[in-house]
Amino acid sequence: MRRSPIGLHPQTRENARVLGLKRCGHVVYRPVTNELAGVIIKVKEIIKLELVDRVDPPKTGAPSGFEVIGRLNPRIAPGSKAAKPLLPLRTRRSTAEN
């Protein structure tokens, strides 16, 4: 998707959603069908279309020579801010307790 469908007709926004496009810069791969060709024509102003012969799976995981054996939380993507350990919050003590 090249630009956001915000401000466009609701049907155009729905067509972008049907294609699976969620945000600017989002890339999806779909097989070529007559139904999708009609949807693509309706949103041609906000997308960039390229025909590809095959889709290579995205390279994820560890660098070469290493192997990922598990994750602490499979819902958290590695490298994200949420994957870093959090420190406990300091609580403010009242002066009477000291």
N, C-alpha and C positions, 0 to 999 in steps of 0.2 A: 504494500500500500504506500503510495507516494504522499498522500495528504489525508487529513482527517475528514470523515464524513460529517463532522459537526457543522451545523448550519445548512445542511442539504435536506432535501425532501426525506421524510421518514421512510418511504419505500426504498430510496437509494441506500439509506443506512441499513435497512433490513437486508438488502441484496448483498452488501458488503459482509454482513454477519453470516449470511448463508454460505458465502464463499469461505468462511472461516477466518476472515481478516479481523483482528481485534484492535490493532494500534498502528501508528505510522511506522513504516519500516518492517512490518510483519511480513513474513514470507510463508506461503503455503503451496503445496504441490497437490494438484488435482488431475484426475484423468480427463481427457477431452471428451465431452459428451454434448449433445445438442442442447440439453437443458442448461448446462453450465455456460455454453456459448451465449445463450440469451441473457443470462445474468451478467456475464462479463461485459456485454455490449452496454448494459444499463449503468455500469459503474466504470466505464472506460476512462473517464476523466480523472479518477482518483487512484488508479492502479497502473502498474507497469507489468506487462505481460511478456513472458519469454517461454518459448517451447523448448523442452529438454527431452532427450532420449531416455535418460534414466536418472534416478535420484540416488546419490551416494549417501549412506547414513552419516549423520554428523559425528565427528570425531570427539568422543568424550572419554573421560577416564584419566588414568595415570600416564605420565610420560613414559617413553620407551624404556624398557628394562625394569619397570615396576608393575605391580598388579594391585588393583583395588580389591580387597577381600571383604569389605563391608563398610557401612556408614553408621554413625551414631544415630542419626535421625534421617531416614530415607526421604522425608518430605522437604528437607533443607538442602538446597543446592550447595555444592562445595564452592568455597570462595566468596560466598555472600556474607553480608554483615551478620546475619543471623547464625552463621556457622561458627563464629568466634565465641569463645567462652565469655560469659557475662560475669562481672564482679558483683558481689552482693551490695545492695544499697546501704550507705551509712545512715544510721539513725542518730538523730540529734538528742543528746542526753540533756536533761535539765540540770541546772547547777546544784540542786538539792541532792541529787544522787551522787555527786562527786565528793 
